[in-house]
Amino acid sequence: MSQAEAAPGYSRLALIILTICTMLATLIQALDSTIANVALPYMQGSMSASQDEINWVLTSYIISCAIMTAPTSFFVSRFGRTRVFVLSIAGFTVASVLCGMAQSVAQIVLFRLIQGACGGALVPLSQTVLLELYPGAKRGMALAMWGIGVQVGPVAGPIIGGWLTQELSWRWVFYVNVPLGIFATAGLLIFLKETKLNRVIRMDWLGFGALSLGVGALQLLLDRGEIVDWFNSTEIVTEACLAGIGWYLFAVQTAFAPKPFLSPRLFADVNFAIGTVMVFLVGLVQYATLALLSPYLQNLAGDPVITTGLLLGPRGLGTMLAMITAGRLINRVDVRYFIGSGFVIGAYTLYRFIHWTPDVSGTEVVVLGIIQGFSVGFIFMPLSTVIYATLPLELRVEAAGVFSLIRNLGSAIGISVTGALLTSNTQINHEIIGAVITPFNHALQAGGVGRFWNPMSASGAAALDHEITRQAQIISYGNDFKLMLVLTLVIMPLVFWQRPARNVVSVPAAAQADAMH
């Protein structure tokens, strides 16, 4: 690119370095959405955590990132884009180091909250900077380059995470962000010009605070419920009350405030209202599936962590392929056909997951992962298109933030609910199976089985209990996938209530980025 083609006030060197820095900012945020999944069993063992507790590593990051994405524009206007961008990447990098150094579940969850809060601004700011740096004729190319970071992260995350965990330690899935974060921070600090400040701008802090309280308390309730026996615990009752108060205040503020945090006009649009329900489910299924498959493959199927990463990584390729296909055909075919097809394909993969056993082949894991990734891409990009097509122009930026928030909320709730059900159903199934295991059961008296699983000896009873737990877990994993299948089938008919998008608009780049996470 010649000097004349560069943005005013930026040299060619500055343009190149800033482009790399913005891509790195997007990459580390996208990486951390998936890289920790394959390392969860190792973190769980290292910190002696339960399945419910270790899932907080995922949900804390997702919720924090979702909540802090919304006020990004306010912080940029009030404090300056460069300051906010640099502090976000620097904070993300420091939090990554702290996550790697964590010695307990409480510590790593706290540091993941900080990491998510800093990471919430990275994707929208990366997009904004690139759009400013490149003139109109070059913006398509700039966003394509930016999309590399978006698309590479979810594909490479499980693979890199698996290799680092096996060769070094699970702590390196966080330390890997450090060199990338330092380079991006230095480049932006040196070369990115500051924007003008707007000290007059105001934000609906009551609405934002109420939303944060409602989301945070609800997530705590779901994460902690199974551990403290749900509503028999004062803690859960308190969190339920706080969640109710938060959502009530948010609803009242949204309805009656002169300038609410979120415009109620968004949800008056039929396509947007239905779209938020659908994207909630997409987030739930996508992230819950990843959170379930990693321990399934490692703990039940006995796959090494690096093999697990290699098996889970290709699902991102399916999403990329679907987005490319939908992007080429979206002006020729009613987008509702894409969305409906995506739900049907997704339902098929969940049906197959229900019938898995630990001897499932690696080929099936990869193929079904790619197919499920394809279903996500076939739903998400057309869904983004149909909701923006019927919204007024002035609401589309706000809609992108809400869309991202709802999807991330679905992801966090999905991980928490399926994790809690996995634990409780394993206990229930263990009891059911154990009820028929007695010394008088003839199946346990034949040949080597009778010697190895002899309930009358200490070693035999331990081996038998281990196998009962294993079988109970297999059934419980199938029950989780069955729940997601039922939810998918229930939501699917909503496609027929959406209005066709006659005037197809470009999908905001941030929304496309969200599809890959």
N, C-alpha and C positions, 0 to 999 in steps of 0.2 A: 504494500500500500504506500503510495507516495505521500509526501508531506501535505499536499493539497487535499488529499482524500481523508486525512486525519481530522479528528474533531479539533475545533479552534483551541489553541493554547496547549496542545499535546504534541510532543515529538513522536517520531515513528518508534523509537525505543520505548518511550513511555506507554505508547499504545500496545505494543507487544507484551510488555511486562504486566500491564493492567489487565489485559485479556487473559493471560495465564493466571494471574491472581484471582480474578473473578471465577474462572473455571475451577481452580483449586478450592475456593470457598464453597462452591456448589458440590464439588466432589466429596469433601470431607463430611458435609452434612448428609449427602446421599449415602455415603459409605456407612455412617453410624446408624442409619435406619435398618441395616441388615447385617452388618459385620459381627455384631455381638450375639446373634441368634445361635450360631454353631458352637460358640464357646460357653453357652449357658450351663450345660452339664458339668463342665470343668469349674466354672465359678461356683456352682451349687456344691460340689464336693469340697472345694477349697474353703468355703465359708460355712460349711455344715448347714446349709439352708434347705428349706422345704421347696417343693415345686412352686407353691403359691408365692413364697418369699422371693425366689430368684426371678420370677416373672416381673417383679417390680422394677428390675433393671431395664426392661423394655417399656413398661407402661409409664414410668416416671418421666422418661425422656420424651415419649410421644406427647403426653399431656402438656408438659412444660413448653415444648416446642410449638404445639398448637395454640396455646393461650397467648404466647408472646409474639406470634406472627402478626396478630391483628393490630397492635398499636405501633407497628414499625413506622408507618408513614408519619404519625404524630412525633415520634422521637427524632426522625430525620428533619422534619420541619423545625422543631424546637432547638435541637442541638447540633444539627449539621450532619450531612450524609457520611462524610469521611470519618468523623468522630465515632458515629454509631457503628459504621462498618468495621473500623479498626478495633474498637472495643469488643464488638461481637466475636470477631475471629480470635482476638487475643484471649478473651474470656473462654471461648470454646476450647482453645488449645490448653490453657491452664487447667480447665475442668477435666480435659482428657488425661492429663498427667495425674491429677488427683484420683480419677477413676482407676487408673492403673495401679496406684499406690494404696488403694482402699484395703482395709483389713477386716471389714465386716459388711454385712448386707446394708445396715443403716447408713454407713459411710458412702458406699457406692451409689445407693439410691439418692442421697443428698447431692452428690457430685454430678449424677446424671440429670437431676433437676436443673442444676446450674448450667450444665452443658446444653440441655434442651432450650433453656431460656435464652442463651446466647445464640444458639443455632437457628432460632425461629426467624431471625432477620436475614440470614445469609442468602437464601434463595431469592426473595423479592429484591434485595439490594443488588445482588449479582446481575439480575436481569436489568434493573434500572440503570446501573453503571454502563453496561454494554450498549443499551439503547442510546445513551448519551454520547458514548465514545465514537460510535459509528454513524455516519450520515444515512439518510433514508435508503439510498440505493444499496448500502452495504449491511443493513440491519438483518436481512434474512440470513446472510452468511454468518453474522455475529451470533445470532440466536442458534444457528446450527452448531457452531463451535461450542457455545454454552451448553447445548443439549448433549454434547459428548460427556461432560461431567455428570449430567443428570442420568444418562443411560448406562454409563459404565459402572457407576456406584452400586446399584442393586445387583448387577450381574457379577461384578468382581468381589463384592462384599463377602458373601459366604465362602468363596474360594480363598481369598486372602485371609479371612478370619480363621478358616480351617488350617491353613498352612502355618500361620503364625502361632496358633494355639498348640499345634503338634510339635513344631520345631523349636519354639521358644517358650511361650507361656500365654495363657489367656490375657494377661495384662498387656501384651503387645497389640491387641486389637484396639487399644486406646492409645498406646504410645506411638502407633504409626501415624497419628494425626499431627504429632509435634513438628517434624521438619516441614510438612506441608503448611501447617498453620503459621510457623515462623516466617517462611518465605512470603506467604500471602500478606501477612501483617506488615512486614517491612516494605514490600512493594507498594501497597496501598498508602502507607504512611508517607512514603517518599514522593510518589508520583500522582496520587489522586487529589485533585483540587477540591476544596471545601465549597459547599453550597451556601447560599444566603439563608440566614436564620429568619424564622417567623415567630416572634415572641408573643404575637397576639392569638395564635391558634389555640383552641381549647379542646379538651377531650372529655367525654362523659366518663369520669372516673368511677362514679357510682355504678353505672351499668357494667363497666369493665370489671370492677371489684366484685359485683354480685355474680357475674358470669364465672369469674375465676373461683369464687367460693363454691358455687353450685357444682362446677366441674370437678374441682379438687376434692371436695367432701364426698361426692358420688364415687370418685375413683378410689379414695381411701376405703370407703364402705365395701366396695367390690373386692379390693385387694386383701383387706383384713378380715372379711366376714367369715371365711372358712376356718381361719386360724383361731378366732375368739368365739366361735359358735354363734355367729350371726346375731339375731335380735335378743338373744339371751345375755348379750354383753352390753353394758352401759356405753362402751365406746361406740359400738355400731349404732345404737339409738341416738347418741349425740351427733354422729356423722350424718345420719339420716335427717335429723332436724336441721342441721346446718345446710345440707344440700337442698332441702325443701325451701328454707329461708332464702338461700342464694338464688335459686331458680324463680321463686316468687317475686323477689325484688327486681330481678332482671326483666321479667315479663312486664311488671308494672312500669319500670323505667322505660322500657322499649315502647310501651303503648302511650305513655303520657309526657315523656320528656320532650322539650322543644327540639333538641338535637341529640337523639339517643345514640348509644354506641353502635347499634345495628338498626338500620332502617326497617320498620315493619312492612314497608312496601315490598321488600324482597319476598316475604312469605305470602303476599297476596297474589303473586304470580304462580299459576298452577304448575307450570313446568319446573320452576325453581323449587317449589315445595315438594313435589314428587321426587325431583332430582336429589334433594338432600336425604330423603329416606333411602333412596337407592345407593347413594354414595356411602352412607353410613354402613349399609350391609356389605358393600364392596370392601371397605376398610376392615370391617370385622372379619370377613372370610379370609382376605389376603394375609393379614398379619397373624391372625389366630392359627391359620394353617402353617405358616412358617414357624411359629412358636411351638407348635405341636410336633412337627415333622423332625426337627433337629433332635430332641431327646428320644423320639421314637426310633430313629435310625441308629443313634449311638447306644442307647440303653437297652432297647429290645432287639433290634436287628444286629447289634454288635459291630456296626461300621466304625472305623477310625474317624476322628474328627475331620481330617483332611478329605477323606472320601465323602463324608457328609456334605462338606462345602462344595465339592465338585458335583455332587448330585443335585444340590439345591440351586446352584448358581444359574444354570440354563433357563430357569423359569423367567428370568428377566429378558431373555432373548425372545420368548413368546410374546411378552408385552410390547417389545420394540417392533416386532413383525406385525402385530395387530394394529399398532398405531400408524405404521407406515401404510398398511393396506387400507385402513379406514380413512386416513388422510387423503389418499388418492381417489377414493370412491365417494367421499362424503357429499359432494355436490351432485352426484348422480343417483344416489339411493337414499330413500327415507331413513334418517338416522335411527328411527325407532326399530328398524329391522336389525341394525347392528346391535343395539342394546338388548333386544329380545334374544338374538342369537348368542350374545355373550352370556346371558343368564342361563340359557339352555346348556351351553358348553361347560360353564362353571358347575351346574348341577350334575352333569355327567361325571366330572372329575371327583366331586364330593361323594357320589355314589360308589365310585371305584375305591376311594379311600376307606369307606366304611368296611369293605371286605378285605382289607389288607391283613396279612399276617407277617411276622418278623422275617420270614424267608422271601419277602418280596424282592424281585430282581432289581438291580440298579437301572436297567433299561426302562422298566416300568416307572420307576421314580422320576427319571429324567423326562420321559415322554409325557407323563401326566403333569409334571411341573410346567413343561413348556405349554401344554394345552391349557392349564389353568392360567398361566401368565397371559396367554393369548386371549382368554375370556375377559381378563381384567382390562386389557388394552381395548378390546372391542366394546366394552361397556363405558369406560371412563372418558375417552376422548369424544365419542359421539354424545355422551351424556353432558359433558361440558358444553358442547356446541349447542345442544337443544335448549339448555337453560339460559345461555347468554343471548340466544337469538330472540327471545321474547321479553328480555329485560330492557328497560330504558338504558341508554348509553351511560348516564351518570351513575348508575348503580352497579355497573359491571366490575369495577375494581373492588368494591366492597363485597360483591358476590363471590369473587375469587377467594377472598379471605375467609368468608363464612363457609364456603365449600370445603376449603382445606381444614378448617376447624372441625366440621362435622365428620369428615372422613377420618381424621386423627382420633376424634372421640370414639368413633366406631371401632377403630383399631385397638385402642387401649381397653375399651370395655370388652371387646371380643377376647383379647388375651386373658383378661382377669376372669371372665365368666367361664371360658373353656378350661382354664387352669383350675379354678375352684371345683368345677364339675368333675374334672379328671381325678382330683384328689378324693372327693366324696364318693364318686361312683366306684373308684378302686376299692375303697373300704367296704362299700355295700356288696360289690361283686365278690370280694374276698370272703365275706361272711356267707354268701349264698353257696359258693363253691365249697368252702370249708365245711359246710353243714353235711355234705355227703361223703366227706373224707373221714372214714373211721377204720379201726383195725379189722373190722368185719367186712370191709369192701373187698370183694374177690379180685378186682382189677389191680389192687395194690399188693396182692399176695403171689403174683405170678413171676417167676424167674428173677432177672436182674432188677426189675422194678420193685419187687418186694424187698430186696436187699438195700437198694439205693434210697428208696422213699419209705423206708420202714418207720412208721410213726411212733414205734415203741422205743426207738433209739434217739439219742440227742442229735446225732449228725443226720439221721434220716428225717427226723421231724423238721430240722432246719432246712434241709434240701427241699422237702415237700412244701414247706411254707413259702420258700422262695419261688417255687414253680406256681403255686396258687396265686401269689401276688402278681407274677408275670402274666398269667392268663387273665387275671382280673384287670390288669392295665390294658391288655390288648382289647378286651371288650369295652373298656371305658374310653379309649381313644376312638373306637368305632362309634360310640354314643355321641361323642363331641362332633364328629363329622356328620352324623345323622341329624343333630340339631341344626347345624349350618345348612344342610340340605333342605330341611323343612322350612327354615327362614327364607332361603332362596326361592323356593316354590311359592311361598306366601307372597313375597314381594313381586315376583315376576309379572302378575297381571296388571300392575300399575303402569306398565308400558302402554297399555291401551288407553289410559286416561291422559297421556301427554298429548299436547297439541303439536302438529308437524311444524318443523322449522322451515318456513318458506324462504326467509332471508338468512341464509347461513352466514354466520360471522366467524372471524378468526378466533380460535381458542386462545385465551391468554397464555403466554408462555409459562407463567407460574403454575397454571392449572395443568399444563402438559407435564411439567416437572413433577407435580404431585402424583401423577399417574404412575411414575416410575418408582416412587419411594415404597 
